[in-house]
Amino acid sequence: MLERYLQVPVEADLEEKMVFVAGPRQVGKTTLAKQILARAPAGEYLSWDRRQDRQLLRAARWPAHPALVVLDEIHKWRGWKRWIKGEYDRHGDRLRFLVTGSARLDVYRRGGDSLQGRYHHYRLHPLSVAELHGPGHQAQLAPGDELVLEQPASADVLEQLLRFGGFPEPFLAANARSLRRWQHQRLERFFREDIRDLEIVRDLASMQLLADMLAERVASPLSLNSLREDLEVSHKTVTKWLEIFERLYHVFRLTPFTSRTFRGLKKAPKVYLWDWSLVSDPGAKFENLVAAHLLKFCHLLADRDGWNTSLHYLRDSSGREVDFLVCHRNQPWFMVETKLNQTSIDGSLRYFAKRLQVTQAYQVVLGAERDFISGGIRCLPARRFLAALV
């Protein structure tokens, strides 16, 4: 059975505090939790989606001896935060709590009865080139360090991820028919169950149309006004629906990086899908895959090590654009431009590397094997660059 990249850090953090693991539906949270539970001396698994487990949760009948308690999808219970705080304060000396959910669990820190200081939070991502290839050198990286780009992954691994996405079930099945059925069933449950459980949405059909539109607009600056006109709804409604999609890990948005050194965009985020297999355009799909890999990299450095990392894109008023910029404390660390086949260094990449004085700039190419440096910019195969992340 595949051991996920978060298993070791989650097990270590459970010795100190509660651990919350959030991520998209069917990304492997329950499997990860049960693998950790199987290695614990004693434990119990309870899911809010099962009626008999809900009764046990309300009664709070816990083992009398030290044990690991896994609570799955408990965020669907309106009073879960206050309840888990009380149970942890009362039984935390002998019980360890692992909480998993398909909605963002970290946003609740802003509430009045905060759980701050009682838990560590992780975001579980789909499978990536590096996770399938083996642990990369970036596991020990600190922001500002040079990326270690050595052993490339198998071309077959990257091709399979591009075709079937990074969610374990369709990736392991590696079958087009299985992927279509999985996508249909997952999206059906996403709209009919996940959104229904957490939000009140009166026009679910239009929200589903928005999801289709976003898949077509991946990798392009997003115009909320254009979406509003196409859907014939208010700007406020489109904004709310996008926030719901983000909260439930259907999409993520990247904001443009702003600096005094160039006249850049201040709004117009770009949108990407957690399941890039839904993107049909080859160039947009590859860019989405790289975006997901870089976000996973940033989230691990933030969740596990506490680094303030973030992912952006670059675009100025003249139309020059670079796909990705990784930052630490809003200071540029390294930038990445994606290409399907082009190996001549992109002019915008040269421009922004010089303007922002970024010493690590990469042109990541899907369909090329040449690895070279030109003017301080490294052009290299995608399977070498992605294998070095996480």
C-alpha positions as CSV (number, residue, x, y, z in Angstrom):
1,M,0.0,0.0,0.0
2,L,1.3,3.5,-0.9
3,E,2.6,5.4,2.0
4,R,1.7,9.1,1.6
5,Y,4.1,11.9,2.1
6,L,2.3,13.2,5.2
7,Q,2.3,10.0,7.2
8,V,5.6,10.5,9.1
9,P,5.1,14.2,10.0
10,V,1.5,13.6,11.1
11,E,2.5,10.7,13.3
12,A,5.2,12.9,14.9
13,D,2.9,15.8,15.5
14,L,0.2,13.6,17.1
15,E,2.6,13.1,20.0
16,E,2.2,16.8,20.8
17,K,-1.3,18.1,19.7
18,M,-4.3,17.3,17.7
19,V,-3.7,17.1,14.0
20,F,-6.2,18.3,11.3
21,V,-5.8,16.9,7.8
22,A,-7.9,18.6,5.1
23,G,-8.0,18.1,1.3
24,P,-10.3,17.4,-1.6
25,R,-12.8,14.6,-1.6
26,Q,-11.1,11.2,-2.4
27,V,-7.6,12.5,-2.2
28,G,-6.7,9.8,0.3
29,K,-7.4,11.4,3.7
30,T,-9.3,8.4,5.1
31,T,-6.7,5.9,3.8
32,L,-3.9,8.0,5.4
33,A,-5.8,8.2,8.7
34,K,-6.5,4.4,8.7
35,Q,-2.8,3.7,7.9
36,I,-1.8,5.8,10.9
37,L,-4.4,4.2,13.0
38,A,-3.2,0.7,12.1
39,R,0.3,1.6,13.4
40,A,-1.1,2.9,16.7
41,P,-1.2,0.6,19.8
42,A,-4.9,1.3,20.2
43,G,-7.4,3.4,18.4
44,E,-10.9,4.1,17.1
45,Y,-12.3,5.5,13.8
46,L,-15.5,7.5,13.7
47,S,-17.1,9.2,10.7
48,W,-19.8,11.8,10.8
49,D,-21.2,10.4,7.6
50,R,-22.3,7.2,9.5
51,R,-25.4,7.5,11.7
52,Q,-24.2,5.1,14.4
53,D,-20.9,7.0,14.7
54,R,-22.8,10.3,15.1
55,Q,-24.5,8.9,18.1
56,L,-21.2,7.8,19.6
57,L,-19.7,11.2,19.0
58,R,-22.5,13.0,20.7
59,A,-22.2,10.6,23.7
60,A,-18.4,11.0,23.7
61,R,-17.7,7.5,25.0
62,W,-14.0,7.2,24.7
63,P,-11.6,4.3,25.5
64,A,-10.4,4.3,29.1
65,H,-6.8,3.7,28.1
66,P,-4.5,5.8,25.8
67,A,-5.6,5.6,22.2
68,L,-5.7,7.4,18.9
69,V,-9.1,8.7,17.8
70,V,-9.7,9.4,14.2
71,L,-12.7,11.8,13.5
72,D,-13.6,11.9,9.8
73,E,-15.8,14.6,8.2
74,I,-16.7,16.0,11.6
75,H,-16.6,19.6,10.2
76,K,-20.2,18.8,8.9
77,W,-21.4,19.0,12.5
78,R,-22.2,22.7,13.2
79,G,-20.8,22.7,16.7
80,W,-17.8,20.5,16.1
81,K,-15.1,23.2,17.0
82,R,-16.4,23.9,20.4
83,W,-17.0,20.2,21.0
84,I,-13.5,19.0,20.0
85,K,-11.9,21.8,22.1
86,G,-13.8,20.6,25.2
87,E,-12.9,16.9,24.5
88,Y,-9.3,17.6,23.9
89,D,-9.0,19.8,27.0
90,R,-10.7,17.0,29.1
91,H,-9.0,13.9,27.6
92,G,-5.9,15.2,25.8
93,D,-3.6,13.6,28.4
94,R,-4.5,10.1,27.2
95,L,-6.3,10.5,23.8
96,R,-4.7,11.7,20.6
97,F,-7.1,13.2,18.0
98,L,-6.7,13.0,14.2
99,V,-9.4,15.1,12.4
100,T,-9.9,14.8,8.7
101,G,-12.2,16.6,6.4
102,S,-13.0,17.6,2.8
103,A,-13.4,21.3,3.6
104,R,-10.9,23.8,4.8
105,L,-10.4,23.3,8.5
106,D,-7.9,26.1,9.1
107,V,-10.4,28.9,8.4
108,Y,-12.1,28.2,11.7
109,R,-9.2,29.6,13.6
110,R,-10.7,33.0,13.0
111,G,-13.8,32.2,15.1
112,G,-14.4,33.4,18.7
113,D,-13.6,30.1,20.5
114,S,-10.4,29.5,18.7
115,L,-8.5,26.2,18.7
116,Q,-5.3,28.1,18.3
117,G,-2.4,26.3,20.0
118,R,-4.2,23.0,20.3
119,Y,-3.6,21.5,16.8
120,H,-1.3,21.3,13.8
121,H,-2.9,21.6,10.4
122,Y,-2.0,19.8,7.1
123,R,-3.4,20.0,3.6
124,L,-3.2,16.6,1.8
125,H,-2.5,17.0,-2.0
126,P,-3.0,14.6,-4.9
127,L,-0.1,12.3,-5.9
128,S,2.8,14.1,-7.5
129,V,5.9,13.2,-9.6
130,A,8.2,13.4,-6.6
131,E,5.9,11.5,-4.2
132,L,5.8,8.6,-6.7
133,H,9.4,8.9,-7.7
134,G,10.8,9.0,-4.1
135,P,11.6,11.6,-1.5
136,G,13.3,14.6,-3.0
137,H,16.1,16.8,-1.6
138,Q,13.6,19.6,-1.0
139,A,12.4,17.8,2.2
140,Q,15.2,19.7,4.0
141,L,15.0,23.0,2.1
142,A,14.7,26.4,3.7
143,P,13.4,29.3,1.7
144,G,16.2,30.9,-0.3
145,D,18.1,27.7,-0.7
146,E,19.0,26.4,-4.1
147,L,16.7,23.8,-5.5
148,V,18.5,20.4,-6.0
149,L,17.7,19.2,-9.5
150,E,19.3,15.8,-10.0
151,Q,17.6,12.5,-10.8
152,P,14.7,12.8,-13.3
153,A,11.6,10.7,-12.7
154,S,10.3,8.2,-15.2
155,A,8.6,9.7,-18.2
156,D,5.8,7.1,-17.7
157,V,5.0,8.6,-14.3
158,L,4.6,12.1,-15.6
159,E,2.5,10.9,-18.6
160,Q,0.2,8.9,-16.3
161,L,-0.3,11.9,-14.0
162,L,-1.1,14.2,-16.9
163,R,-3.6,11.8,-18.3
164,F,-5.3,10.5,-15.2
165,G,-4.6,13.1,-12.6
166,G,-3.2,12.7,-9.1
167,F,-6.1,11.3,-7.2
168,P,-5.2,7.8,-6.1
169,E,-8.1,5.8,-7.5
170,P,-8.1,6.9,-11.1
171,F,-4.3,7.2,-11.2
172,L,-3.8,3.6,-10.0
173,A,-6.6,2.3,-12.3
174,A,-4.9,4.0,-15.3
175,N,-7.9,3.4,-17.4
176,A,-9.8,6.1,-19.4
177,R,-13.2,4.5,-18.7
178,S,-12.5,4.3,-15.0
179,L,-11.4,7.9,-15.0
180,R,-14.6,9.1,-16.7
181,R,-16.8,7.2,-14.2
182,W,-14.8,8.4,-11.3
183,Q,-15.0,12.0,-12.4
184,H,-18.7,11.8,-12.9
185,Q,-19.4,10.2,-9.5
186,R,-17.0,12.4,-7.6
187,L,-18.5,15.7,-9.1
188,E,-22.0,14.4,-8.5
189,R,-21.3,13.8,-4.8
190,F,-19.3,17.0,-4.6
191,F,-22.4,19.1,-5.6
192,R,-25.1,17.0,-4.1
193,E,-23.4,16.2,-0.8
194,D,-20.4,18.3,0.1
195,I,-21.9,21.7,-0.9
196,R,-25.3,20.8,0.5
197,D,-23.8,19.8,3.8
198,L,-21.9,23.1,4.3
199,E,-23.7,25.8,2.3
200,I,-27.1,27.0,1.2
201,V,-27.0,27.3,-2.6
202,R,-30.3,27.9,-4.4
203,D,-29.1,27.7,-7.9
204,L,-27.0,24.5,-8.0
205,A,-27.3,24.2,-11.8
206,S,-25.7,27.5,-12.4
207,M,-23.0,26.7,-9.9
208,Q,-22.2,23.5,-11.9
209,L,-22.0,25.7,-15.1
210,L,-19.5,27.8,-13.3
211,A,-17.4,24.7,-12.5
212,D,-17.4,23.9,-16.3
213,M,-16.4,27.4,-17.2
214,L,-13.5,27.4,-14.7
215,A,-12.1,24.2,-16.3
216,E,-12.1,26.1,-19.6
217,R,-10.4,29.2,-18.1
218,V,-7.6,27.4,-16.3
219,A,-4.2,29.3,-16.5
220,S,-5.8,32.6,-17.7
221,P,-6.5,35.7,-15.6
222,L,-10.0,35.4,-14.3
223,S,-12.6,38.1,-15.0
224,L,-15.4,37.8,-12.4
225,N,-17.4,40.3,-14.5
226,S,-17.3,38.0,-17.5
227,L,-18.4,35.1,-15.5
228,R,-21.2,37.1,-14.0
229,E,-22.5,38.1,-17.4
230,D,-22.2,34.6,-18.8
231,L,-24.1,33.1,-15.8
232,E,-26.5,36.0,-15.5
233,V,-26.0,36.3,-11.7
234,S,-24.6,39.0,-9.5
235,H,-20.9,39.7,-8.8
236,K,-21.5,38.9,-5.2
237,T,-23.0,35.4,-6.1
238,V,-20.0,34.5,-8.4
239,T,-17.6,35.6,-5.6
240,K,-19.4,33.5,-3.1
241,W,-19.4,30.4,-5.3
242,L,-15.7,30.7,-6.0
243,E,-15.1,31.0,-2.3
244,I,-17.1,27.8,-1.8
245,F,-15.1,26.0,-4.5
246,E,-11.9,27.0,-2.8
247,R,-13.1,26.1,0.7
248,L,-14.0,22.6,-0.6
249,Y,-10.8,22.1,-2.5
250,H,-12.2,22.2,-6.0
251,V,-10.1,25.1,-7.2
252,F,-7.3,27.3,-6.0
253,R,-6.5,30.8,-7.1
254,L,-3.1,32.5,-7.6
255,T,-2.8,36.2,-7.2
256,P,-0.4,38.3,-9.3
257,F,2.8,39.4,-7.5
258,T,3.1,43.1,-7.0
259,S,6.4,45.0,-6.7
260,R,7.6,48.6,-7.0
261,T,10.1,47.4,-9.6
262,F,7.4,47.0,-12.3
263,R,3.9,48.0,-13.1
264,G,1.9,44.8,-12.5
265,L,-1.6,43.7,-12.2
266,K,-3.2,44.2,-8.8
267,K,-6.2,41.9,-9.2
268,A,-7.2,39.3,-11.8
269,P,-6.2,36.0,-10.2
270,K,-5.6,32.9,-12.2
271,V,-7.6,29.7,-11.3
272,Y,-6.5,26.1,-11.3
273,L,-8.2,22.8,-10.5
274,W,-7.1,20.4,-7.8
275,D,-8.1,17.7,-10.3
276,W,-6.2,18.7,-13.4
277,S,-7.6,15.7,-15.4
278,L,-10.7,17.8,-15.9
279,V,-8.8,20.3,-18.1
280,S,-8.9,19.5,-21.8
281,D,-6.4,21.9,-23.3
282,P,-2.9,20.3,-23.3
283,G,-1.0,23.5,-22.5
284,A,-3.4,24.5,-19.7
285,K,-3.4,21.0,-18.3
286,F,0.3,20.9,-18.1
287,E,0.5,24.3,-16.5
288,N,-2.2,23.2,-14.0
289,L,-0.2,20.1,-13.1
290,V,2.9,22.2,-12.4
291,A,0.8,24.7,-10.4
292,A,-0.5,21.9,-8.3
293,H,3.0,20.5,-7.7
294,L,4.3,23.9,-6.6
295,L,1.3,24.6,-4.3
296,K,2.0,21.2,-2.7
297,F,5.6,22.2,-2.2
298,C,4.6,25.5,-0.6
299,H,1.9,24.0,1.6
300,L,4.3,21.3,3.0
301,L,6.9,23.9,3.9
302,A,4.2,25.9,5.6
303,D,2.3,23.1,7.3
304,R,5.2,21.0,8.4
305,D,8.0,23.5,8.9
306,G,6.2,26.8,9.6
307,W,7.8,28.7,6.6
308,N,5.7,31.6,5.3
309,T,5.7,30.4,1.6
310,S,3.3,31.5,-1.1
311,L,2.7,30.9,-4.8
312,H,1.9,33.7,-7.3
313,Y,2.2,34.6,-11.0
314,L,3.8,37.6,-12.7
315,R,2.2,39.9,-15.3
316,D,2.9,43.5,-16.0
317,S,0.9,46.2,-17.8
318,S,2.7,45.5,-21.1
319,G,1.5,41.9,-21.1
320,R,4.8,40.2,-20.1
321,E,3.9,37.2,-18.0
322,V,5.6,34.4,-16.1
323,D,3.5,31.4,-14.9
324,F,4.7,31.0,-11.3
325,L,6.7,32.8,-8.6
326,V,7.4,31.1,-5.3
327,C,7.9,33.6,-2.4
328,H,8.9,33.5,1.2
329,R,7.4,36.4,3.3
330,N,6.4,38.0,0.0
331,Q,10.0,38.1,-1.2
332,P,10.8,36.2,-4.5
333,W,12.5,32.9,-4.1
334,F,12.3,31.2,-7.6
335,M,10.2,31.5,-10.7
336,V,9.0,29.0,-13.2
337,E,7.7,29.2,-16.8
338,T,6.1,26.2,-18.4
339,K,6.3,25.2,-22.0
340,L,5.1,22.1,-23.9
341,N,8.1,22.0,-26.3
342,Q,9.8,25.4,-26.5
343,T,13.4,25.4,-25.4
344,S,14.4,28.9,-26.4
345,I,14.3,31.0,-23.2
346,D,11.1,33.0,-22.8
347,G,11.7,36.7,-23.0
348,S,9.3,37.5,-20.1
349,L,11.2,35.1,-17.9
350,R,14.5,36.9,-18.7
351,Y,12.8,40.3,-18.1
352,F,11.3,39.4,-14.7
353,A,14.4,37.5,-13.5
354,K,16.5,40.6,-14.0
355,R,13.9,43.1,-12.8
356,L,13.3,41.2,-9.5
357,Q,16.9,40.0,-9.2
358,V,15.8,36.4,-8.9
359,T,18.8,34.0,-9.2
360,Q,16.7,30.9,-9.6
361,A,14.6,31.0,-12.8
362,Y,13.5,27.8,-14.6
363,Q,11.9,27.1,-17.9
364,V,10.2,23.7,-17.4
365,V,9.5,21.9,-20.7
366,L,7.3,18.9,-21.0
367,G,8.4,17.5,-24.4
368,A,12.1,18.1,-24.3
369,E,15.1,16.3,-22.7
370,R,17.8,19.0,-23.1
371,D,19.0,20.6,-19.8
372,F,21.0,23.8,-20.2
373,I,21.6,27.2,-18.7
374,S,21.4,30.4,-20.8
375,G,21.9,33.8,-19.3
376,G,21.5,32.5,-15.8
377,I,18.1,30.8,-16.6
378,R,17.9,27.0,-16.5
379,C,15.8,25.2,-19.2
380,L,15.2,21.6,-18.2
381,P,12.8,18.7,-18.7
382,A,9.6,18.7,-16.6
383,R,10.3,15.2,-15.2
384,R,13.6,16.4,-13.7
385,F,12.2,19.6,-12.2
386,L,9.0,18.0,-10.7
387,A,10.9,15.0,-9.3
388,A,12.8,17.4,-7.0
389,L,9.8,18.9,-5.2
390,V,7.6,16.8,-2.9
